[in-house]
Amino acid sequence: MTRNKRNSEEEQHRTDDDERITYHRPFDPETDSVSHELIDAVATINNADPTEMAILAQFIDPDALDSLFQSRPDGSSRDVNGELRFEYDTYTVLIDSDGIISLNRRDEQK
């Protein structure tokens, strides 16, 4: 995916009920590394350098994460519907098999 297309499709909004920010980032499960897209999305919303952020592997195995969403080794599509939810740093991450990464900042008072 090109950066310009991604920027036009990214979405950030504040919910009315709890004032939390939800950020959505599209990715192409066939061609994009979901782990790289996730790190880039978190860096973007935090205006941070990806190398200075929490290490993804401390929260989830990046290779396993990529394997869940990329094509099979023979190149065929996985043709499955589903989502994966986990915690990364101060975010709850939801990755949808349709190619959307959603980030919600968690309440740090927990």
Secondary structure, DSSP 4 states (H G I P E B T S, - for coil): --HHHHHHH-EEEE-TTT--EEEEEE--TTTS-HHHHHHHHHHHHHT--GGGSPPGGGTS-HHHHHHHHSPPTTS-------EEEEEETTEEEEEETTTEEEEEEPPTT-
